[in-house]
Amino acid sequence: MALTTRRRALTALGAALAGSLALPATHARAGEGRCGPRPLWRAHAHNDYEHPRPLFDALDHRFGSVEADIHLVGDQLLVAHDPAALDPTRTLESLYLDPLAALVKANHGSVHRGWRRPLQLLIDIKTEGSSTYLELDRHLRHHRNLFTLYAHGRVHAGPVTAVVSGDRAARAPMEAQSMRYAFYDGRLSDLDGPAPAAFVPLISDNWTADFGWLGDGPFPDTERRRLRDIVDRAHAHRQKVRFWATPDAVGPARDAVWSELADAGVDYLNTDDLTGLESFLDSHERP
C-alpha cells in the first residue's frame, strides 16, 4: 500500500514539474517557432533607417529584410538617403552592424530568435560604387561571423546576408573576389545573364519602369503573365525577386498590387509602412 502511494506521489510530482516547464500558450500557436514569433520573410523595410528605431522597428514587426543607404565620407559609411541628411553619428556600424552582432549573440546565432534563416540586409550605395564597396568590405570583415560568406565557389550561410545595391560600379570589385561577405543585387537585365545565384541572389527593379498598373482596376492579363514569367525565370536560377516604387499609400490600390505580387511568388514586398505590411501578410499568408 505504501509503495502504491509513493508511486502516485511521484507521478503527481512529475506532472506538476512538466506543467511548470511547459512553454507559454502563445508559443504553441500555429506559425510560431520554438522561441519566437514567425518572421515575415517577404517583408522588406525600404529606407529602414528613417524609422524612429532603425532596424529594431522592422524586427519588432517581424520583417525579414531591411534596407540601408550608405555614403562614403572619409573612412566612414554614413546612413542617409540624401547628402543633406548626413550625420556623423549615424553610421552603418552604429545603426546596423553593431546592433545585429549584439542581437545574434543574445539569440545564440540568429537575428529572429529561434529561426535560423538569415535576415537580408540590403545596402544601397549612394556614392561611387567601387571605392564605397571596398570600404564596406572592410567593415563587413570586421563582423565576419555575422554574415553569409562566399568562399571559392561555395556559399556558407550566416545570420545575416548582405546584398549590395545602388551604384553599379560596385560590381567589378565584388566579382574579382574569391572570398566576400556580400552579394550583388541584380536587375531584370541580369535575369538570364551568366551571373549565378552565388553572386546575384536577388533581382530587383523599378515597378513603374516595367508595369503600368498601379492597383486601380483589374491587373492587365499581359502584365500578370509578364510578372509571373519574371518570377518563374528568377526562381529557376534560385534567385529572389523584389520591386521598388510599388504603390505605398494606404488604400485598396496598394493592397491590390501587394496581392498580385504575393500571388505571383515575388519574394520581397517593399514598404515604408511596417504595420501595414505586417497586417497584410498576416491576413494573406497561411502560417
C-alpha positions as a Markdown table, in Angstrom:
| # | Residue | x | y | z |
|---|---|---|---|---|
| 1 | Met | 0.0 | 0.0 | 0.0 |
| 2 | Ala | 2.8 | 2.4 | 0.9 |
| 3 | Leu | 4.6 | 1.6 | -2.4 |
| 4 | Thr | 1.4 | 2.4 | -4.4 |
| 5 | Thr | 1.0 | 5.7 | -2.5 |
| 6 | Arg | 4.6 | 6.6 | -3.2 |
| 7 | Arg | 4.2 | 5.9 | -6.9 |
| 8 | Arg | 1.2 | 8.0 | -7.1 |
| 9 | Ala | 3.0 | 10.9 | -5.4 |
| 10 | Leu | 5.9 | 10.6 | -7.8 |
| 11 | Thr | 3.5 | 10.6 | -10.8 |
| 12 | Ala | 1.8 | 13.7 | -9.5 |
| 13 | Leu | 5.1 | 15.4 | -8.9 |
| 14 | Gly | 6.3 | 14.6 | -12.4 |
| 15 | Ala | 3.1 | 16.0 | -13.9 |
| 16 | Ala | 3.5 | 19.2 | -11.8 |
| 17 | Leu | 7.1 | 19.7 | -13.0 |
| 18 | Ala | 6.1 | 19.1 | -16.6 |
| 19 | Gly | 3.4 | 21.7 | -16.3 |
| 20 | Ser | 5.8 | 24.2 | -14.7 |
| 21 | Leu | 8.3 | 23.8 | -17.5 |
| 22 | Ala | 5.8 | 24.0 | -20.4 |
| 23 | Leu | 6.1 | 26.8 | -22.9 |
| 24 | Pro | 3.6 | 29.6 | -22.5 |
| 25 | Ala | 0.5 | 29.2 | -24.6 |
| 26 | Thr | 1.5 | 31.9 | -27.0 |
| 27 | His | 4.4 | 29.8 | -28.1 |
| 28 | Ala | 2.2 | 26.9 | -29.1 |
| 29 | Arg | 0.2 | 28.8 | -31.7 |
| 30 | Ala | 0.4 | 27.8 | -35.3 |
| 31 | Gly | 3.1 | 29.7 | -37.2 |
| 32 | Glu | 5.4 | 30.4 | -34.3 |
| 33 | Gly | 8.8 | 28.9 | -33.7 |
| 34 | Arg | 10.0 | 27.2 | -30.6 |
| 35 | Cys | 11.4 | 30.5 | -29.2 |
| 36 | Gly | 9.9 | 33.5 | -31.2 |
| 37 | Pro | 7.1 | 34.6 | -33.4 |
| 38 | Arg | 7.1 | 33.6 | -37.1 |
| 39 | Pro | 9.1 | 36.1 | -39.1 |
| 40 | Leu | 7.6 | 37.7 | -42.2 |
| 41 | Trp | 10.4 | 36.8 | -44.6 |
| 42 | Arg | 8.8 | 38.5 | -47.5 |
| 43 | Ala | 8.6 | 41.9 | -45.7 |
| 44 | His | 11.2 | 44.4 | -46.8 |
| 45 | Ala | 11.7 | 47.7 | -44.9 |
| 46 | His | 12.5 | 50.2 | -47.6 |
| 47 | Asn | 14.6 | 53.2 | -46.2 |
| 48 | Asp | 14.6 | 51.4 | -42.9 |
| 49 | Tyr | 16.8 | 54.0 | -41.3 |
| 50 | Glu | 14.1 | 56.6 | -41.5 |
| 51 | His | 12.0 | 54.9 | -38.8 |
| 52 | Pro | 12.3 | 56.1 | -35.2 |
| 53 | Arg | 14.3 | 53.0 | -34.2 |
| 54 | Pro | 16.3 | 51.8 | -37.3 |
| 55 | Leu | 16.5 | 48.0 | -37.6 |
| 56 | Phe | 14.5 | 47.4 | -34.3 |
| 57 | Asp | 11.2 | 48.8 | -35.5 |
| 58 | Ala | 11.4 | 46.4 | -38.5 |
| 59 | Leu | 12.4 | 43.5 | -36.4 |
| 60 | Asp | 9.6 | 44.2 | -33.9 |
| 61 | His | 7.2 | 43.9 | -36.9 |
| 62 | Arg | 9.0 | 40.6 | -37.8 |
| 63 | Phe | 10.5 | 41.8 | -41.1 |
| 64 | Gly | 12.9 | 39.5 | -43.0 |
| 65 | Ser | 14.7 | 42.3 | -44.9 |
| 66 | Val | 15.9 | 45.8 | -44.1 |
| 67 | Glu | 17.5 | 48.4 | -46.4 |
| 68 | Ala | 20.2 | 51.0 | -45.5 |
| 69 | Asp | 21.5 | 53.7 | -47.9 |
| 70 | Ile | 25.2 | 54.4 | -47.4 |
| 71 | His | 27.5 | 57.3 | -48.3 |
| 72 | Leu | 31.3 | 57.0 | -48.1 |
| 73 | Val | 32.7 | 60.0 | -46.1 |
| 74 | Gly | 36.4 | 59.6 | -45.3 |
| 75 | Asp | 36.6 | 56.1 | -44.0 |
| 76 | Gln | 33.1 | 56.2 | -42.5 |
| 77 | Leu | 29.9 | 54.8 | -44.0 |
| 78 | Leu | 27.1 | 57.2 | -43.1 |
| 79 | Val | 23.5 | 56.2 | -43.4 |
| 80 | Ala | 21.1 | 58.6 | -45.1 |
| 81 | His | 19.0 | 58.9 | -48.3 |
| 82 | Asp | 20.5 | 62.3 | -49.4 |
| 83 | Pro | 23.8 | 64.1 | -48.6 |
| 84 | Ala | 21.9 | 66.9 | -46.9 |
| 85 | Ala | 20.8 | 64.4 | -44.2 |
| 86 | Leu | 24.2 | 63.0 | -43.4 |
| 87 | Asp | 25.0 | 62.8 | -39.6 |
| 88 | Pro | 28.4 | 61.6 | -38.4 |
| 89 | Thr | 26.7 | 59.7 | -35.6 |
| 90 | Arg | 24.5 | 57.7 | -37.9 |
| 91 | Thr | 26.9 | 55.1 | -39.3 |
| 92 | Leu | 26.3 | 51.7 | -40.8 |
| 93 | Glu | 28.3 | 50.4 | -37.9 |
| 94 | Ser | 26.2 | 52.1 | -35.2 |
| 95 | Leu | 22.8 | 51.6 | -36.7 |
| 96 | Tyr | 23.1 | 48.1 | -38.1 |
| 97 | Leu | 26.4 | 46.2 | -37.8 |
| 98 | Asp | 27.0 | 46.5 | -34.0 |
| 99 | Pro | 23.3 | 46.1 | -33.1 |
| 100 | Leu | 23.0 | 43.0 | -35.3 |
| 101 | Ala | 26.1 | 41.5 | -33.8 |
| 102 | Ala | 24.8 | 42.0 | -30.3 |
| 103 | Leu | 21.4 | 40.6 | -31.2 |
| 104 | Val | 22.8 | 37.5 | -32.8 |
| 105 | Lys | 25.0 | 36.9 | -29.8 |
| 106 | Ala | 22.0 | 37.3 | -27.5 |
| 107 | Asn | 19.8 | 35.0 | -29.7 |
| 108 | His | 22.5 | 32.3 | -29.9 |
| 109 | Gly | 23.2 | 32.6 | -33.6 |
| 110 | Ser | 20.1 | 34.1 | -35.2 |
| 111 | Val | 18.5 | 37.6 | -35.7 |
| 112 | His | 14.9 | 36.3 | -35.2 |
| 113 | Arg | 15.1 | 34.3 | -32.0 |
| 114 | Gly | 14.7 | 30.6 | -32.7 |
| 115 | Trp | 14.7 | 31.0 | -36.5 |
| 116 | Arg | 17.9 | 30.2 | -38.4 |
| 117 | Arg | 17.1 | 31.7 | -41.8 |
| 118 | Pro | 19.3 | 34.8 | -42.4 |
| 119 | Leu | 18.0 | 38.3 | -42.3 |
| 120 | Gln | 18.6 | 40.2 | -45.5 |
| 121 | Leu | 20.5 | 43.5 | -45.1 |
| 122 | Leu | 20.2 | 45.4 | -48.4 |
| 123 | Ile | 22.9 | 48.0 | -48.6 |
| 124 | Asp | 22.2 | 50.7 | -51.2 |
| 125 | Ile | 25.4 | 52.5 | -52.2 |
| 126 | Lys | 24.8 | 56.2 | -52.9 |
| 127 | Thr | 28.4 | 57.3 | -53.5 |
| 128 | Glu | 30.9 | 56.0 | -56.1 |
| 129 | Gly | 30.4 | 52.2 | -56.1 |
| 130 | Ser | 33.9 | 50.8 | -56.3 |
| 131 | Ser | 35.5 | 52.8 | -53.6 |
| 132 | Thr | 32.4 | 52.6 | -51.3 |
| 133 | Tyr | 32.2 | 48.8 | -51.7 |
| 134 | Leu | 35.9 | 48.3 | -50.8 |
| 135 | Glu | 35.3 | 50.3 | -47.6 |
| 136 | Leu | 32.1 | 48.4 | -47.0 |
| 137 | Asp | 34.0 | 45.1 | -47.4 |
| 138 | Arg | 36.4 | 46.2 | -44.7 |
| 139 | His | 33.5 | 46.9 | -42.3 |
| 140 | Leu | 31.8 | 43.6 | -43.1 |
| 141 | Arg | 35.1 | 41.6 | -42.5 |
| 142 | His | 35.3 | 43.2 | -39.1 |
| 143 | His | 32.0 | 41.4 | -38.4 |
| 144 | Arg | 32.8 | 38.3 | -40.4 |
| 145 | Asn | 31.0 | 35.9 | -38.1 |
| 146 | Leu | 27.8 | 37.8 | -38.7 |
| 147 | Phe | 27.5 | 37.5 | -42.5 |
| 148 | Thr | 26.8 | 34.8 | -45.1 |
| 149 | Leu | 30.2 | 34.1 | -46.8 |
| 150 | Tyr | 31.0 | 33.3 | -50.4 |
| 151 | Ala | 34.4 | 31.4 | -50.5 |
| 152 | His | 35.9 | 29.7 | -53.5 |
| 153 | Gly | 32.7 | 28.8 | -55.2 |
| 154 | Arg | 30.6 | 27.9 | -52.1 |
| 155 | Val | 28.1 | 29.8 | -50.0 |
| 156 | His | 28.2 | 29.4 | -46.2 |
| 157 | Ala | 25.0 | 30.8 | -44.6 |
| 158 | Gly | 25.3 | 33.2 | -41.7 |
| 159 | Pro | 22.8 | 35.0 | -39.5 |
| 160 | Val | 22.7 | 38.0 | -41.9 |
| 161 | Thr | 23.0 | 38.1 | -45.7 |
| 162 | Ala | 24.4 | 41.4 | -47.0 |
| 163 | Val | 23.3 | 42.3 | -50.6 |
| 164 | Val | 24.8 | 45.3 | -52.3 |
| 165 | Ser | 22.6 | 47.6 | -54.4 |
| 166 | Gly | 22.9 | 51.1 | -55.7 |
| 167 | Asp | 25.8 | 52.4 | -57.7 |
| 168 | Arg | 26.7 | 49.7 | -60.3 |
| 169 | Ala | 30.4 | 50.3 | -60.2 |
| 170 | Ala | 30.5 | 48.0 | -57.1 |
| 171 | Arg | 30.1 | 45.0 | -59.3 |
| 172 | Ala | 33.7 | 44.8 | -60.7 |
| 173 | Pro | 35.5 | 44.6 | -57.3 |
| 174 | Met | 32.9 | 42.2 | -56.0 |
| 175 | Glu | 33.3 | 39.8 | -59.0 |
| 176 | Ala | 37.0 | 39.9 | -58.6 |
| 177 | Gln | 36.9 | 38.5 | -55.1 |
| 178 | Ser | 37.2 | 34.8 | -54.4 |
| 179 | Met | 36.0 | 35.4 | -50.9 |
| 180 | Arg | 33.4 | 38.0 | -49.9 |
| 181 | Tyr | 30.8 | 38.8 | -47.3 |
| 182 | Ala | 28.3 | 40.4 | -49.6 |
| 183 | Phe | 26.3 | 39.6 | -52.7 |
| 184 | Tyr | 25.1 | 41.6 | -55.6 |
| 185 | Asp | 21.6 | 43.0 | -56.3 |
| 186 | Gly | 20.8 | 42.3 | -60.0 |
| 187 | Arg | 18.3 | 43.9 | -62.3 |
| 188 | Leu | 15.9 | 42.4 | -64.8 |
| 189 | Ser | 18.6 | 42.7 | -67.4 |
| 190 | Asp | 20.6 | 40.2 | -65.3 |
| 191 | Leu | 17.8 | 37.7 | -65.2 |
| 192 | Asp | 19.1 | 35.5 | -68.0 |
| 193 | Gly | 22.7 | 36.5 | -67.7 |
| 194 | Pro | 25.7 | 34.4 | -66.8 |
| 195 | Ala | 25.9 | 35.5 | -63.1 |
| 196 | Pro | 24.9 | 32.7 | -60.8 |
| 197 | Ala | 22.8 | 33.0 | -57.6 |
| 198 | Ala | 26.0 | 32.6 | -55.6 |
| 199 | Phe | 26.8 | 36.2 | -56.9 |
| 200 | Val | 23.4 | 37.6 | -57.7 |
| 201 | Pro | 20.8 | 36.0 | -55.3 |
| 202 | Leu | 18.4 | 38.9 | -55.8 |
| 203 | Ile | 16.8 | 40.5 | -58.8 |
| 204 | Ser | 15.4 | 44.0 | -58.1 |
| 205 | Asp | 13.8 | 46.6 | -60.4 |
| 206 | Asn | 11.6 | 49.6 | -60.6 |
| 207 | Trp | 7.9 | 48.5 | -60.8 |
| 208 | Thr | 6.9 | 51.6 | -62.7 |
| 209 | Ala | 9.6 | 51.1 | -65.4 |
| 210 | Asp | 8.2 | 47.7 | -66.3 |
| 211 | Phe | 4.5 | 47.8 | -65.4 |
| 212 | Gly | 1.8 | 50.4 | -65.9 |
| 213 | Trp | -0.7 | 49.0 | -63.4 |
| 214 | Leu | -0.7 | 50.8 | -60.0 |
| 215 | Gly | -3.6 | 48.9 | -58.4 |
| 216 | Asp | -6.6 | 50.7 | -59.9 |
| 217 | Gly | -9.0 | 48.5 | -61.8 |
| 218 | Pro | -8.1 | 44.9 | -62.9 |
| 219 | Phe | -4.5 | 43.8 | -63.4 |
| 220 | Pro | -4.0 | 43.5 | -67.2 |
| 221 | Asp | -3.5 | 39.9 | -68.3 |
| 222 | Thr | -0.4 | 40.7 | -70.3 |
| 223 | Glu | 1.2 | 42.3 | -67.3 |
| 224 | Arg | 0.2 | 39.5 | -65.0 |
| 225 | Arg | 1.8 | 37.0 | -67.4 |
| 226 | Arg | 4.9 | 39.1 | -67.6 |
| 227 | Leu | 5.2 | 39.3 | -63.8 |
| 228 | Arg | 4.8 | 35.6 | -63.4 |
| 229 | Asp | 7.3 | 34.9 | -66.1 |
| 230 | Ile | 9.9 | 37.1 | -64.3 |
| 231 | Val | 9.3 | 35.3 | -61.1 |
| 232 | Asp | 9.5 | 31.8 | -62.7 |
| 233 | Arg | 12.7 | 32.7 | -64.6 |
| 234 | Ala | 14.4 | 34.1 | -61.4 |
| 235 | His | 13.3 | 31.1 | -59.3 |
| 236 | Ala | 14.6 | 28.7 | -61.9 |
| 237 | His | 18.0 | 30.2 | -61.3 |
| 238 | Arg | 17.4 | 30.2 | -57.5 |
| 239 | Gln | 17.2 | 34.0 | -57.4 |
| 240 | Lys | 14.7 | 36.0 | -55.5 |
| 241 | Val | 12.6 | 39.0 | -56.8 |
| 242 | Arg | 11.9 | 42.4 | -55.4 |
| 243 | Phe | 10.3 | 45.5 | -57.0 |
| 244 | Trp | 10.7 | 49.1 | -55.6 |
| 245 | Ala | 8.4 | 52.0 | -56.4 |
| 246 | Thr | 5.3 | 50.0 | -55.9 |
| 247 | Pro | 2.3 | 51.9 | -54.5 |
| 248 | Asp | 2.8 | 52.5 | -50.8 |
| 249 | Ala | -0.1 | 54.9 | -49.8 |
| 250 | Val | -2.7 | 53.2 | -47.6 |
| 251 | Gly | -5.6 | 52.0 | -49.6 |
| 252 | Pro | -7.1 | 49.4 | -51.8 |
| 253 | Ala | -4.7 | 50.1 | -54.7 |
| 254 | Arg | -1.7 | 49.2 | -52.6 |
| 255 | Asp | -3.3 | 46.1 | -51.3 |
| 256 | Ala | -4.3 | 45.0 | -54.8 |
| 257 | Val | -0.7 | 45.4 | -56.0 |
| 258 | Trp | 0.6 | 43.6 | -52.9 |
| 259 | Ser | -1.9 | 40.7 | -53.5 |
| 260 | Glu | -0.8 | 40.3 | -57.1 |
| 261 | Leu | 2.9 | 40.4 | -56.1 |
| 262 | Ala | 2.4 | 37.8 | -53.4 |
| 263 | Asp | 0.2 | 35.5 | -55.5 |
| 264 | Ala | 2.9 | 35.6 | -58.3 |
| 265 | Gly | 5.5 | 34.5 | -55.8 |
| 266 | Val | 7.5 | 37.7 | -55.5 |
| 267 | Asp | 9.9 | 37.2 | -52.7 |
| 268 | Tyr | 10.0 | 40.6 | -51.1 |
| 269 | Leu | 7.3 | 43.3 | -50.8 |
| 270 | Asn | 8.7 | 46.8 | -50.5 |
| 271 | Thr | 7.2 | 49.3 | -48.0 |
| 272 | Asp | 7.8 | 52.2 | -45.6 |
| 273 | Asp | 4.6 | 51.2 | -43.7 |
| 274 | Leu | 5.8 | 48.5 | -41.3 |
| 275 | Thr | 2.4 | 48.0 | -39.6 |
| 276 | Gly | 0.5 | 48.0 | -42.9 |
| 277 | Leu | 2.6 | 45.2 | -44.5 |
| 278 | Glu | 2.7 | 43.2 | -41.3 |
| 279 | Ser | -1.1 | 43.2 | -41.2 |
| 280 | Phe | -1.4 | 42.4 | -44.9 |
| 281 | Leu | 1.0 | 39.4 | -44.7 |
| 282 | Asp | -0.6 | 38.1 | -41.6 |
| 283 | Ser | -4.0 | 38.1 | -43.3 |
| 284 | His | -2.7 | 36.9 | -46.7 |
| 285 | Glu | -0.3 | 34.2 | -45.8 |
| 286 | Arg | -1.0 | 31.0 | -44.0 |
| 287 | Pro | 1.3 | 30.2 | -41.1 |
